[in-house]
Amino acid sequence: MRLSLLGKADDDEAHQDSVWTCAWTTKGDLLLTGSVDETVNAYKEVDHKVKRHHNFTGHTLGVICIATDVSGEFAATSSLDSSIRVWSLDTLDTKDVIETNPSETWAVCFNPASEALQIAAAGGSNNNIALYNCDQTHVPISSLSLPVADEKFKKDRFVLSVAFSPNGQRLACGSQDGTVAIFDVPTGKFMHSLEGHFKPVRSLTFTPDSKMLLTACDDMHSHLYDVEHASLVEAFSGHESWVLSVACHPSGNSFATGSSDSKVKLWDMSSRSCAQTLSEHSDQVWDVAFNVSGNRLASVSDDKNICLYDYQQ
């Protein structure tokens, strides 16, 4: 398995500030990126380079997270302006805006198994995950709270990351204190925590079979967990600074990480080792994302660059 750089977005089509998040759509291989410049860009691959297709505006502060739904028709973004914006990728317009209290929305993701357009929003300092049905109301339909043994430690549970399992049965969230919590989606009940991290868990993702969870943490490690048995399977080390993002390949055979050491690493799941290190960025790599077919990886960074890589198994 190997990644090779195909190209970067041209300066006149790139963001004007740090790029913090990226996600691919399931329809049309559209790459979405969100930036501190308050905008969301949509890119398409043209002649092995990323060419801007559209620029979405509406947020009034930096864009923290982007998620796309399984139909490929919608995207959701969270921002430092405390809002969630839902975008139509067909009409390229704003579908909905959900206003939240300050610091109550950090990361967002879509429920892949919900018939409604359901979004989970990591509650930041609110210590919970709010679930919204976009077609119904701007008020959460339910809220999942992280257990806190002592109220004085509640502020340390700032929720930074959230992910649904592909089968929609489990929801995982990562916190500032290193807690990784697993919830049962049908019942909304807390199941257990996954132990091993003690610093902020900034990104997490399930494997395609929904059985395992990958995490990215400020302790410079990425962990692989058995979700149902709450056991640590492997701790991956190699980055020289915080691991900021993790993305699993659609085949489940590999995964990629981005770090504040400015590196992107490709990891082999079978050998549990680093297969490749890429140094195309000159600053922190905030996010990495594979497309649905698995032949492309994107990475975004504080250096404002959007890198597109070819993936060969």
KOLSE-13001 format. One record per residue (C-alpha): x, y, z; residue in three letters. Coordinates in Angstrom, 2 decimals. Example, Ala and Ser with C-alpha at 12.3 -4.5 7.8 and 13.67 -1.06 7.14 Angstrom:
// KOLSE-13001
<r><xx>12.30</xx><yy>-4.50</yy><zz>7.80</zz><res>ala</res></r>
<r><xx>13.67</xx><yy>-1.06</yy><zz>7.14</zz><res>ser</res></r>
***
This chain:
// KOLSE-13001
<r><xx>0.00</xx><yy>0.00</yy><zz>0.00</zz><res>met</res></r>
<r><xx>1.27</xx><yy>3.42</yy><zz>-0.90</zz><res>arg</res></r>
<r><xx>0.24</xx><yy>7.06</yy><zz>-1.18</zz><res>leu</res></r>
<r><xx>1.63</xx><yy>9.40</yy><zz>-3.83</zz><res>ser</res></r>
<r><xx>0.93</xx><yy>13.12</yy><zz>-4.11</zz><res>leu</res></r>
<r><xx>-1.19</xx><yy>14.04</yy><zz>-7.12</zz><res>leu</res></r>
<r><xx>-1.37</xx><yy>17.77</yy><zz>-6.52</zz><res>gly</res></r>
<r><xx>-2.48</xx><yy>20.69</yy><zz>-4.39</zz><res>lys</res></r>
<r><xx>-5.11</xx><yy>23.39</yy><zz>-4.76</zz><res>ala</res></r>
<r><xx>-3.75</xx><yy>26.43</yy><zz>-6.59</zz><res>asp</res></r>
<r><xx>-3.20</xx><yy>29.51</yy><zz>-4.45</zz><res>asp</res></r>
<r><xx>-6.02</xx><yy>31.43</yy><zz>-6.14</zz><res>asp</res></r>
<r><xx>-8.47</xx><yy>28.59</yy><zz>-5.37</zz><res>glu</res></r>
<r><xx>-7.23</xx><yy>27.79</yy><zz>-1.87</zz><res>ala</res></r>
<r><xx>-8.47</xx><yy>29.12</yy><zz>1.46</zz><res>his</res></r>
<r><xx>-7.11</xx><yy>32.38</yy><zz>2.82</zz><res>gln</res></r>
<r><xx>-6.34</xx><yy>30.95</yy><zz>6.25</zz><res>asp</res></r>
<r><xx>-5.73</xx><yy>27.65</yy><zz>8.07</zz><res>ser</res></r>
<r><xx>-7.81</xx><yy>24.69</yy><zz>6.86</zz><res>val</res></r>
<r><xx>-9.15</xx><yy>22.67</yy><zz>9.78</zz><res>trp</res></r>
<r><xx>-11.45</xx><yy>20.05</yy><zz>8.29</zz><res>thr</res></r>
<r><xx>-12.23</xx><yy>18.04</yy><zz>5.16</zz><res>cys</res></r>
<r><xx>-14.72</xx><yy>15.39</yy><zz>4.02</zz><res>ala</res></r>
<r><xx>-15.66</xx><yy>13.62</yy><zz>0.80</zz><res>trp</res></r>
<r><xx>-19.20</xx><yy>13.20</yy><zz>-0.47</zz><res>thr</res></r>
<r><xx>-20.53</xx><yy>9.78</yy><zz>-1.43</zz><res>thr</res></r>
<r><xx>-21.87</xx><yy>11.14</yy><zz>-4.71</zz><res>lys</res></r>
<r><xx>-19.58</xx><yy>12.66</yy><zz>-7.30</zz><res>gly</res></r>
<r><xx>-16.38</xx><yy>12.52</yy><zz>-5.27</zz><res>asp</res></r>
<r><xx>-16.72</xx><yy>16.12</yy><zz>-4.16</zz><res>leu</res></r>
<r><xx>-14.14</xx><yy>17.19</yy><zz>-1.57</zz><res>leu</res></r>
<r><xx>-15.34</xx><yy>19.69</yy><zz>1.03</zz><res>leu</res></r>
<r><xx>-12.98</xx><yy>21.76</yy><zz>3.16</zz><res>thr</res></r>
<r><xx>-13.58</xx><yy>24.18</yy><zz>6.02</zz><res>gly</res></r>
<r><xx>-11.30</xx><yy>26.99</yy><zz>7.11</zz><res>ser</res></r>
<r><xx>-10.56</xx><yy>29.66</yy><zz>9.67</zz><res>val</res></r>
<r><xx>-11.46</xx><yy>32.08</yy><zz>6.85</zz><res>asp</res></r>
<r><xx>-15.13</xx><yy>31.23</yy><zz>7.67</zz><res>glu</res></r>
<r><xx>-15.84</xx><yy>29.53</yy><zz>4.34</zz><res>thr</res></r>
<r><xx>-16.43</xx><yy>26.03</yy><zz>3.01</zz><res>val</res></r>
<r><xx>-14.95</xx><yy>25.12</yy><zz>-0.36</zz><res>asn</res></r>
<r><xx>-16.09</xx><yy>22.29</yy><zz>-2.62</zz><res>ala</res></r>
<r><xx>-13.44</xx><yy>20.82</yy><zz>-4.91</zz><res>tyr</res></r>
<r><xx>-13.44</xx><yy>18.34</yy><zz>-7.77</zz><res>lys</res></r>
<r><xx>-10.47</xx><yy>16.45</yy><zz>-9.15</zz><res>glu</res></r>
<r><xx>-9.48</xx><yy>17.71</yy><zz>-12.60</zz><res>val</res></r>
<r><xx>-6.34</xx><yy>16.37</yy><zz>-14.26</zz><res>asp</res></r>
<r><xx>-5.13</xx><yy>15.01</yy><zz>-10.91</zz><res>his</res></r>
<r><xx>-5.49</xx><yy>18.39</yy><zz>-9.21</zz><res>lys</res></r>
<r><xx>-8.15</xx><yy>19.80</yy><zz>-6.91</zz><res>val</res></r>
<r><xx>-10.18</xx><yy>22.50</yy><zz>-8.66</zz><res>lys</res></r>
<r><xx>-12.66</xx><yy>24.63</yy><zz>-6.76</zz><res>arg</res></r>
<r><xx>-16.26</xx><yy>23.89</yy><zz>-7.71</zz><res>his</res></r>
<r><xx>-18.06</xx><yy>26.17</yy><zz>-5.24</zz><res>his</res></r>
<r><xx>-17.50</xx><yy>28.42</yy><zz>-2.25</zz><res>asn</res></r>
<r><xx>-20.08</xx><yy>28.27</yy><zz>0.57</zz><res>phe</res></r>
<r><xx>-20.43</xx><yy>31.31</yy><zz>2.83</zz><res>thr</res></r>
<r><xx>-22.55</xx><yy>32.00</yy><zz>5.88</zz><res>gly</res></r>
<r><xx>-20.46</xx><yy>31.23</yy><zz>8.95</zz><res>his</res></r>
<r><xx>-19.11</xx><yy>34.26</yy><zz>10.79</zz><res>thr</res></r>
<r><xx>-16.17</xx><yy>32.53</yy><zz>12.48</zz><res>leu</res></r>
<r><xx>-13.85</xx><yy>29.63</yy><zz>11.63</zz><res>gly</res></r>
<r><xx>-15.26</xx><yy>26.31</yy><zz>10.43</zz><res>val</res></r>
<r><xx>-14.28</xx><yy>23.49</yy><zz>12.79</zz><res>ile</res></r>
<r><xx>-15.82</xx><yy>20.34</yy><zz>11.33</zz><res>cys</res></r>
<r><xx>-17.49</xx><yy>19.06</yy><zz>8.15</zz><res>ile</res></r>
<r><xx>-19.62</xx><yy>15.93</yy><zz>7.79</zz><res>ala</res></r>
<r><xx>-21.48</xx><yy>14.49</yy><zz>4.79</zz><res>thr</res></r>
<r><xx>-24.54</xx><yy>12.24</yy><zz>4.78</zz><res>asp</res></r>
<r><xx>-24.70</xx><yy>8.79</yy><zz>3.18</zz><res>val</res></r>
<r><xx>-26.89</xx><yy>9.97</yy><zz>0.30</zz><res>ser</res></r>
<r><xx>-24.26</xx><yy>12.48</yy><zz>-0.79</zz><res>gly</res></r>
<r><xx>-26.92</xx><yy>15.18</yy><zz>-0.95</zz><res>glu</res></r>
<r><xx>-26.13</xx><yy>17.11</yy><zz>2.23</zz><res>phe</res></r>
<r><xx>-23.23</xx><yy>18.37</yy><zz>4.31</zz><res>ala</res></r>
<r><xx>-23.15</xx><yy>19.83</yy><zz>7.81</zz><res>ala</res></r>
<r><xx>-20.58</xx><yy>22.19</yy><zz>9.26</zz><res>thr</res></r>
<r><xx>-19.88</xx><yy>23.37</yy><zz>12.80</zz><res>ser</res></r>
<r><xx>-18.19</xx><yy>26.66</yy><zz>13.54</zz><res>ser</res></r>
<r><xx>-16.73</xx><yy>28.82</yy><zz>16.27</zz><res>leu</res></r>
<r><xx>-19.79</xx><yy>31.03</yy><zz>15.70</zz><res>asp</res></r>
<r><xx>-21.79</xx><yy>28.37</yy><zz>17.64</zz><res>ser</res></r>
<r><xx>-23.94</xx><yy>27.36</yy><zz>14.69</zz><res>ser</res></r>
<r><xx>-24.46</xx><yy>24.24</yy><zz>12.61</zz><res>ile</res></r>
<r><xx>-25.18</xx><yy>24.90</yy><zz>8.95</zz><res>arg</res></r>
<r><xx>-26.68</xx><yy>22.22</yy><zz>6.72</zz><res>val</res></r>
<r><xx>-25.91</xx><yy>22.61</yy><zz>3.02</zz><res>trp</res></r>
<r><xx>-27.60</xx><yy>21.13</yy><zz>-0.03</zz><res>ser</res></r>
<r><xx>-24.93</xx><yy>19.75</yy><zz>-2.34</zz><res>leu</res></r>
<r><xx>-27.44</xx><yy>19.58</yy><zz>-5.20</zz><res>asp</res></r>
<r><xx>-28.58</xx><yy>23.21</yy><zz>-5.12</zz><res>thr</res></r>
<r><xx>-25.40</xx><yy>24.52</yy><zz>-3.42</zz><res>leu</res></r>
<r><xx>-27.56</xx><yy>26.48</yy><zz>-0.99</zz><res>asp</res></r>
<r><xx>-28.03</xx><yy>26.59</yy><zz>2.77</zz><res>thr</res></r>
<r><xx>-30.72</xx><yy>24.10</yy><zz>3.76</zz><res>lys</res></r>
<r><xx>-30.86</xx><yy>24.89</yy><zz>7.46</zz><res>asp</res></r>
<r><xx>-29.10</xx><yy>26.74</yy><zz>10.28</zz><res>val</res></r>
<r><xx>-29.13</xx><yy>25.47</yy><zz>13.87</zz><res>ile</res></r>
<r><xx>-28.05</xx><yy>28.02</yy><zz>16.47</zz><res>glu</res></r>
<r><xx>-26.55</xx><yy>26.67</yy><zz>19.70</zz><res>thr</res></r>
<r><xx>-25.20</xx><yy>28.20</yy><zz>22.89</zz><res>asn</res></r>
<r><xx>-21.53</xx><yy>29.30</yy><zz>22.89</zz><res>pro</res></r>
<r><xx>-19.05</xx><yy>26.39</yy><zz>23.03</zz><res>ser</res></r>
<r><xx>-21.84</xx><yy>23.80</yy><zz>22.82</zz><res>glu</res></r>
<r><xx>-21.03</xx><yy>22.62</yy><zz>19.31</zz><res>thr</res></r>
<r><xx>-17.61</xx><yy>21.40</yy><zz>18.27</zz><res>trp</res></r>
<r><xx>-17.79</xx><yy>18.34</yy><zz>16.00</zz><res>ala</res></r>
<r><xx>-20.70</xx><yy>17.02</yy><zz>13.93</zz><res>val</res></r>
<r><xx>-21.57</xx><yy>13.78</yy><zz>12.14</zz><res>cys</res></r>
<r><xx>-24.58</xx><yy>12.26</yy><zz>10.37</zz><res>phe</res></r>
<r><xx>-26.29</xx><yy>9.06</yy><zz>11.50</zz><res>asn</res></r>
<r><xx>-25.84</xx><yy>6.72</yy><zz>8.49</zz><res>pro</res></r>
<r><xx>-28.75</xx><yy>4.50</yy><zz>9.52</zz><res>ala</res></r>
<r><xx>-31.38</xx><yy>7.14</yy><zz>10.27</zz><res>ser</res></r>
<r><xx>-34.28</xx><yy>7.65</yy><zz>7.86</zz><res>glu</res></r>
<r><xx>-34.41</xx><yy>11.28</yy><zz>8.95</zz><res>ala</res></r>
<r><xx>-31.51</xx><yy>13.66</yy><zz>8.40</zz><res>leu</res></r>
<r><xx>-30.10</xx><yy>13.18</yy><zz>11.89</zz><res>gln</res></r>
<r><xx>-26.99</xx><yy>14.98</yy><zz>13.12</zz><res>ile</res></r>
<r><xx>-24.99</xx><yy>14.33</yy><zz>16.27</zz><res>ala</res></r>
<r><xx>-23.20</xx><yy>17.41</yy><zz>17.60</zz><res>ala</res></r>
<r><xx>-20.39</xx><yy>17.02</yy><zz>20.12</zz><res>ala</res></r>
<r><xx>-21.35</xx><yy>19.38</yy><zz>22.90</zz><res>gly</res></r>
<r><xx>-18.00</xx><yy>20.94</yy><zz>23.63</zz><res>gly</res></r>
<r><xx>-18.10</xx><yy>22.43</yy><zz>27.14</zz><res>ser</res></r>
<r><xx>-21.66</xx><yy>21.17</yy><zz>27.63</zz><res>asn</res></r>
<r><xx>-20.29</xx><yy>17.67</yy><zz>28.29</zz><res>asn</res></r>
<r><xx>-22.79</xx><yy>15.95</yy><zz>26.02</zz><res>asn</res></r>
<r><xx>-23.81</xx><yy>15.02</yy><zz>22.50</zz><res>ile</res></r>
<r><xx>-26.97</xx><yy>16.59</yy><zz>21.13</zz><res>ala</res></r>
<r><xx>-29.01</xx><yy>14.80</yy><zz>18.44</zz><res>leu</res></r>
<r><xx>-30.92</xx><yy>16.89</yy><zz>15.90</zz><res>tyr</res></r>
<r><xx>-33.40</xx><yy>15.89</yy><zz>13.22</zz><res>asn</res></r>
<r><xx>-32.84</xx><yy>18.61</yy><zz>10.64</zz><res>cys</res></r>
<r><xx>-36.26</xx><yy>18.23</yy><zz>9.03</zz><res>asp</res></r>
<r><xx>-38.15</xx><yy>18.64</yy><zz>12.30</zz><res>gln</res></r>
<r><xx>-36.81</xx><yy>21.16</yy><zz>14.78</zz><res>thr</res></r>
<r><xx>-33.81</xx><yy>23.23</yy><zz>15.82</zz><res>his</res></r>
<r><xx>-34.13</xx><yy>21.85</yy><zz>19.35</zz><res>val</res></r>
<r><xx>-32.26</xx><yy>18.60</yy><zz>20.13</zz><res>pro</res></r>
<r><xx>-34.51</xx><yy>15.55</yy><zz>19.99</zz><res>ile</res></r>
<r><xx>-32.30</xx><yy>13.94</yy><zz>22.64</zz><res>ser</res></r>
<r><xx>-29.05</xx><yy>14.45</yy><zz>24.49</zz><res>ser</res></r>
<r><xx>-26.41</xx><yy>11.91</yy><zz>25.50</zz><res>leu</res></r>
<r><xx>-24.36</xx><yy>12.89</yy><zz>28.55</zz><res>ser</res></r>
<r><xx>-20.92</xx><yy>11.65</yy><zz>29.48</zz><res>leu</res></r>
<r><xx>-20.83</xx><yy>10.22</yy><zz>33.00</zz><res>pro</res></r>
<r><xx>-18.86</xx><yy>12.35</yy><zz>35.48</zz><res>val</res></r>
<r><xx>-17.92</xx><yy>10.87</yy><zz>38.84</zz><res>ala</res></r>
<r><xx>-17.14</xx><yy>14.27</yy><zz>40.36</zz><res>asp</res></r>
<r><xx>-18.85</xx><yy>17.48</yy><zz>39.21</zz><res>glu</res></r>
<r><xx>-15.64</xx><yy>19.49</yy><zz>39.67</zz><res>lys</res></r>
<r><xx>-14.05</xx><yy>17.50</yy><zz>36.83</zz><res>phe</res></r>
<r><xx>-16.92</xx><yy>18.20</yy><zz>34.41</zz><res>lys</res></r>
<r><xx>-15.05</xx><yy>21.06</yy><zz>32.72</zz><res>lys</res></r>
<r><xx>-12.30</xx><yy>18.61</yy><zz>31.73</zz><res>asp</res></r>
<r><xx>-14.80</xx><yy>16.59</yy><zz>29.70</zz><res>arg</res></r>
<r><xx>-14.98</xx><yy>19.13</yy><zz>26.85</zz><res>phe</res></r>
<r><xx>-16.19</xx><yy>16.95</yy><zz>23.96</zz><res>val</res></r>
<r><xx>-13.97</xx><yy>17.34</yy><zz>20.89</zz><res>leu</res></r>
<r><xx>-14.93</xx><yy>14.50</yy><zz>18.55</zz><res>ser</res></r>
<r><xx>-17.91</xx><yy>12.33</yy><zz>17.64</zz><res>val</res></r>
<r><xx>-18.57</xx><yy>9.45</yy><zz>15.22</zz><res>ala</res></r>
<r><xx>-21.39</xx><yy>7.05</yy><zz>14.39</zz><res>phe</res></r>
<r><xx>-20.57</xx><yy>3.46</yy><zz>13.53</zz><res>ser</res></r>
<r><xx>-21.35</xx><yy>2.59</yy><zz>9.88</zz><res>pro</res></r>
<r><xx>-24.25</xx><yy>0.37</yy><zz>11.00</zz><res>asn</res></r>
<r><xx>-25.68</xx><yy>3.21</yy><zz>13.08</zz><res>gly</res></r>
<r><xx>-25.79</xx><yy>1.16</yy><zz>16.29</zz><res>gln</res></r>
<r><xx>-23.00</xx><yy>2.87</yy><zz>18.21</zz><res>arg</res></r>
<r><xx>-21.90</xx><yy>6.44</yy><zz>18.82</zz><res>leu</res></r>
<r><xx>-18.40</xx><yy>7.30</yy><zz>20.05</zz><res>ala</res></r>
<r><xx>-17.13</xx><yy>10.59</yy><zz>21.40</zz><res>cys</res></r>
<r><xx>-13.72</xx><yy>11.78</yy><zz>22.53</zz><res>gly</res></r>
<r><xx>-13.00</xx><yy>14.37</yy><zz>25.21</zz><res>ser</res></r>
<r><xx>-10.33</xx><yy>16.77</yy><zz>26.34</zz><res>gln</res></r>
<r><xx>-9.37</xx><yy>14.58</yy><zz>29.30</zz><res>asp</res></r>
<r><xx>-8.78</xx><yy>11.51</yy><zz>27.12</zz><res>gly</res></r>
<r><xx>-12.13</xx><yy>9.85</yy><zz>27.76</zz><res>thr</res></r>
<r><xx>-13.59</xx><yy>7.87</yy><zz>24.86</zz><res>val</res></r>
<r><xx>-17.25</xx><yy>7.07</yy><zz>25.53</zz><res>ala</res></r>
<r><xx>-19.44</xx><yy>4.57</yy><zz>23.67</zz><res>ile</res></r>
<r><xx>-23.23</xx><yy>4.89</yy><zz>23.49</zz><res>phe</res></r>
<r><xx>-25.89</xx><yy>2.50</yy><zz>22.24</zz><res>asp</res></r>
<r><xx>-27.79</xx><yy>4.53</yy><zz>19.64</zz><res>val</res></r>
<r><xx>-31.21</xx><yy>2.73</yy><zz>19.71</zz><res>pro</res></r>
<r><xx>-31.55</xx><yy>3.14</yy><zz>23.49</zz><res>thr</res></r>
<r><xx>-29.41</xx><yy>6.24</yy><zz>23.98</zz><res>gly</res></r>
<r><xx>-27.67</xx><yy>4.57</yy><zz>26.89</zz><res>lys</res></r>
<r><xx>-24.01</xx><yy>4.95</yy><zz>27.84</zz><res>phe</res></r>
<r><xx>-22.28</xx><yy>1.58</yy><zz>27.42</zz><res>met</res></r>
<r><xx>-18.69</xx><yy>2.03</yy><zz>28.57</zz><res>his</res></r>
<r><xx>-15.50</xx><yy>4.06</yy><zz>28.26</zz><res>ser</res></r>
<r><xx>-12.41</xx><yy>2.99</yy><zz>26.34</zz><res>leu</res></r>
<r><xx>-9.30</xx><yy>3.44</yy><zz>28.47</zz><res>glu</res></r>
<r><xx>-5.79</xx><yy>4.39</yy><zz>27.46</zz><res>gly</res></r>
<r><xx>-5.70</xx><yy>8.09</yy><zz>26.57</zz><res>his</res></r>
<r><xx>-5.14</xx><yy>10.87</yy><zz>29.10</zz><res>phe</res></r>
<r><xx>-4.93</xx><yy>13.85</yy><zz>26.76</zz><res>lys</res></r>
<r><xx>-7.40</xx><yy>15.36</yy><zz>24.26</zz><res>pro</res></r>
<r><xx>-8.88</xx><yy>12.91</yy><zz>21.75</zz><res>val</res></r>
<r><xx>-9.38</xx><yy>15.14</yy><zz>18.72</zz><res>arg</res></r>
<r><xx>-10.59</xx><yy>12.63</yy><zz>16.15</zz><res>ser</res></r>
<r><xx>-12.08</xx><yy>9.14</yy><zz>16.01</zz><res>leu</res></r>
<r><xx>-13.57</xx><yy>6.83</yy><zz>13.42</zz><res>thr</res></r>
<r><xx>-15.04</xx><yy>3.33</yy><zz>13.26</zz><res>phe</res></r>
<r><xx>-13.72</xx><yy>0.62</yy><zz>10.99</zz><res>thr</res></r>
<r><xx>-16.08</xx><yy>-0.36</yy><zz>8.13</zz><res>pro</res></r>
<r><xx>-17.36</xx><yy>-3.43</yy><zz>10.02</zz><res>asp</res></r>
<r><xx>-18.33</xx><yy>-1.23</yy><zz>13.00</zz><res>ser</res></r>
<r><xx>-16.40</xx><yy>-3.51</yy><zz>15.38</zz><res>lys</res></r>
<r><xx>-13.29</xx><yy>-1.41</yy><zz>15.97</zz><res>met</res></r>
<r><xx>-12.61</xx><yy>2.25</yy><zz>16.73</zz><res>leu</res></r>
<r><xx>-9.55</xx><yy>4.30</yy><zz>15.79</zz><res>leu</res></r>
<r><xx>-8.59</xx><yy>7.40</yy><zz>17.78</zz><res>thr</res></r>
<r><xx>-6.20</xx><yy>10.34</yy><zz>17.39</zz><res>ala</res></r>
<r><xx>-4.83</xx><yy>11.91</yy><zz>20.56</zz><res>cys</res></r>
<r><xx>-2.51</xx><yy>14.64</yy><zz>21.82</zz><res>asp</res></r>
<r><xx>-0.44</xx><yy>11.92</yy><zz>23.52</zz><res>asp</res></r>
<r><xx>1.12</xx><yy>11.33</yy><zz>20.06</zz><res>met</res></r>
<r><xx>-0.65</xx><yy>7.97</yy><zz>19.70</zz><res>his</res></r>
<r><xx>-3.47</xx><yy>6.51</yy><zz>17.67</zz><res>ser</res></r>
<r><xx>-5.33</xx><yy>3.68</yy><zz>19.37</zz><res>his</res></r>
<r><xx>-7.30</xx><yy>0.75</yy><zz>17.95</zz><res>leu</res></r>
<r><xx>-10.08</xx><yy>-0.47</yy><zz>20.24</zz><res>tyr</res></r>
<r><xx>-12.46</xx><yy>-3.41</yy><zz>20.25</zz><res>asp</res></r>
<r><xx>-15.67</xx><yy>-1.47</yy><zz>20.77</zz><res>val</res></r>
<r><xx>-17.94</xx><yy>-4.18</yy><zz>22.19</zz><res>glu</res></r>
<r><xx>-15.35</xx><yy>-5.60</yy><zz>24.60</zz><res>his</res></r>
<r><xx>-13.94</xx><yy>-2.18</yy><zz>25.56</zz><res>ala</res></r>
<r><xx>-10.39</xx><yy>-3.41</yy><zz>25.06</zz><res>ser</res></r>
<r><xx>-7.30</xx><yy>-1.73</yy><zz>23.62</zz><res>leu</res></r>
<r><xx>-6.09</xx><yy>-3.80</yy><zz>20.66</zz><res>val</res></r>
<r><xx>-3.10</xx><yy>-1.70</yy><zz>19.59</zz><res>glu</res></r>
<r><xx>-1.38</xx><yy>1.62</yy><zz>20.32</zz><res>ala</res></r>
<r><xx>0.28</xx><yy>3.10</yy><zz>17.23</zz><res>phe</res></r>
<r><xx>3.24</xx><yy>5.41</yy><zz>17.81</zz><res>ser</res></r>
<r><xx>5.49</xx><yy>7.27</yy><zz>15.40</zz><res>gly</res></r>
<r><xx>4.30</xx><yy>10.86</yy><zz>15.22</zz><res>his</res></r>
<r><xx>6.51</xx><yy>13.40</yy><zz>16.98</zz><res>glu</res></r>
<r><xx>3.66</xx><yy>15.60</yy><zz>18.21</zz><res>ser</res></r>
<r><xx>-0.12</xx><yy>15.59</yy><zz>18.68</zz><res>trp</res></r>
<r><xx>-2.12</xx><yy>13.28</yy><zz>16.44</zz><res>val</res></r>
<r><xx>-4.94</xx><yy>15.52</yy><zz>15.24</zz><res>leu</res></r>
<r><xx>-6.90</xx><yy>13.33</yy><zz>12.83</zz><res>ser</res></r>
<r><xx>-7.51</xx><yy>9.75</yy><zz>11.78</zz><res>val</res></r>
<r><xx>-9.30</xx><yy>8.23</yy><zz>8.77</zz><res>ala</res></r>
<r><xx>-9.90</xx><yy>4.55</yy><zz>8.05</zz><res>cys</res></r>
<r><xx>-9.63</xx><yy>3.24</yy><zz>4.49</zz><res>his</res></r>
<r><xx>-12.96</xx><yy>1.85</yy><zz>3.16</zz><res>pro</res></r>
<r><xx>-11.38</xx><yy>-1.61</yy><zz>2.90</zz><res>ser</res></r>
<r><xx>-10.43</xx><yy>-1.57</yy><zz>6.57</zz><res>gly</res></r>
<r><xx>-6.90</xx><yy>-2.67</yy><zz>5.63</zz><res>asn</res></r>
<r><xx>-5.22</xx><yy>0.63</yy><zz>6.44</zz><res>ser</res></r>
<r><xx>-5.72</xx><yy>4.03</yy><zz>7.99</zz><res>phe</res></r>
<r><xx>-4.16</xx><yy>7.48</yy><zz>7.80</zz><res>ala</res></r>
<r><xx>-3.29</xx><yy>10.02</yy><zz>10.47</zz><res>thr</res></r>
<r><xx>-2.42</xx><yy>13.71</yy><zz>10.43</zz><res>gly</res></r>
<r><xx>-0.34</xx><yy>15.40</yy><zz>13.10</zz><res>ser</res></r>
<r><xx>0.93</xx><yy>18.71</yy><zz>14.40</zz><res>ser</res></r>
<r><xx>4.39</xx><yy>17.44</yy><zz>13.40</zz><res>asp</res></r>
<r><xx>3.19</xx><yy>18.37</yy><zz>9.85</zz><res>ser</res></r>
<r><xx>3.31</xx><yy>14.72</yy><zz>8.74</zz><res>lys</res></r>
<r><xx>0.71</xx><yy>12.38</yy><zz>7.25</zz><res>val</res></r>
<r><xx>1.22</xx><yy>8.72</yy><zz>8.05</zz><res>lys</res></r>
<r><xx>-0.26</xx><yy>5.63</yy><zz>6.40</zz><res>leu</res></r>
<r><xx>-0.64</xx><yy>2.58</yy><zz>8.66</zz><res>trp</res></r>
<r><xx>-1.02</xx><yy>-1.10</yy><zz>7.78</zz><res>asp</res></r>
<r><xx>-3.75</xx><yy>-2.74</yy><zz>9.87</zz><res>met</res></r>
<r><xx>-2.52</xx><yy>-6.30</yy><zz>9.32</zz><res>ser</res></r>
<r><xx>1.09</xx><yy>-5.70</yy><zz>10.36</zz><res>ser</res></r>
<r><xx>0.10</xx><yy>-2.94</yy><zz>12.82</zz><res>arg</res></r>
<r><xx>2.95</xx><yy>-0.79</yy><zz>11.54</zz><res>ser</res></r>
<r><xx>3.58</xx><yy>2.47</yy><zz>9.70</zz><res>cys</res></r>
<r><xx>3.69</xx><yy>1.84</yy><zz>5.96</zz><res>ala</res></r>
<r><xx>4.60</xx><yy>5.36</yy><zz>4.86</zz><res>gln</res></r>
<r><xx>5.27</xx><yy>8.90</yy><zz>6.09</zz><res>thr</res></r>
<r><xx>4.50</xx><yy>11.90</yy><zz>3.88</zz><res>leu</res></r>
<r><xx>5.93</xx><yy>15.40</yy><zz>4.38</zz><res>ser</res></r>
<r><xx>3.98</xx><yy>17.53</yy><zz>1.90</zz><res>glu</res></r>
<r><xx>2.77</xx><yy>20.02</yy><zz>4.52</zz><res>his</res></r>
<r><xx>4.79</xx><yy>22.66</yy><zz>6.35</zz><res>ser</res></r>
<r><xx>2.46</xx><yy>23.06</yy><zz>9.33</zz><res>asp</res></r>
<r><xx>-0.05</xx><yy>21.15</yy><zz>11.45</zz><res>gln</res></r>
<r><xx>-2.19</xx><yy>18.64</yy><zz>9.55</zz><res>val</res></r>
<r><xx>-5.66</xx><yy>19.07</yy><zz>11.00</zz><res>trp</res></r>
<r><xx>-7.60</xx><yy>16.53</yy><zz>9.00</zz><res>asp</res></r>
<r><xx>-7.27</xx><yy>13.58</yy><zz>6.62</zz><res>val</res></r>
<r><xx>-10.05</xx><yy>11.85</yy><zz>4.66</zz><res>ala</res></r>
<r><xx>-10.36</xx><yy>8.94</yy><zz>2.21</zz><res>phe</res></r>
<r><xx>-12.96</xx><yy>9.07</yy><zz>-0.54</zz><res>asn</res></r>
<r><xx>-15.61</xx><yy>6.35</yy><zz>-0.72</zz><res>val</res></r>
<r><xx>-13.88</xx><yy>4.33</yy><zz>-3.44</zz><res>ser</res></r>
<r><xx>-10.65</xx><yy>4.46</yy><zz>-1.45</zz><res>gly</res></r>
<r><xx>-8.36</xx><yy>5.55</yy><zz>-4.28</zz><res>asn</res></r>
<r><xx>-7.88</xx><yy>9.10</yy><zz>-2.97</zz><res>arg</res></r>
<r><xx>-6.78</xx><yy>10.67</yy><zz>0.31</zz><res>leu</res></r>
<r><xx>-7.01</xx><yy>14.37</yy><zz>1.13</zz><res>ala</res></r>
<r><xx>-5.15</xx><yy>16.25</yy><zz>3.84</zz><res>ser</res></r>
<r><xx>-5.56</xx><yy>19.83</yy><zz>5.08</zz><res>val</res></r>
<r><xx>-3.33</xx><yy>21.99</yy><zz>7.20</zz><res>ser</res></r>
<r><xx>-2.51</xx><yy>25.25</yy><zz>8.90</zz><res>asp</res></r>
<r><xx>-0.30</xx><yy>25.93</yy><zz>5.87</zz><res>asp</res></r>
<r><xx>-3.57</xx><yy>26.54</yy><zz>3.91</zz><res>lys</res></r>
<r><xx>-2.73</xx><yy>23.71</yy><zz>1.50</zz><res>asn</res></r>
<r><xx>-5.13</xx><yy>21.00</yy><zz>0.39</zz><res>ile</res></r>
<r><xx>-3.18</xx><yy>17.93</yy><zz>-0.72</zz><res>cys</res></r>
<r><xx>-4.62</xx><yy>15.17</yy><zz>-2.91</zz><res>leu</res></r>
<r><xx>-2.97</xx><yy>11.74</yy><zz>-2.88</zz><res>tyr</res></r>
<r><xx>-3.40</xx><yy>8.63</yy><zz>-4.98</zz><res>asp</res></r>
<r><xx>-3.80</xx><yy>5.45</yy><zz>-2.91</zz><res>tyr</res></r>
<r><xx>-2.57</xx><yy>2.11</yy><zz>-4.23</zz><res>gln</res></r>
<r><xx>-3.22</xx><yy>-1.08</yy><zz>-2.29</zz><res>gln</res></r>
***
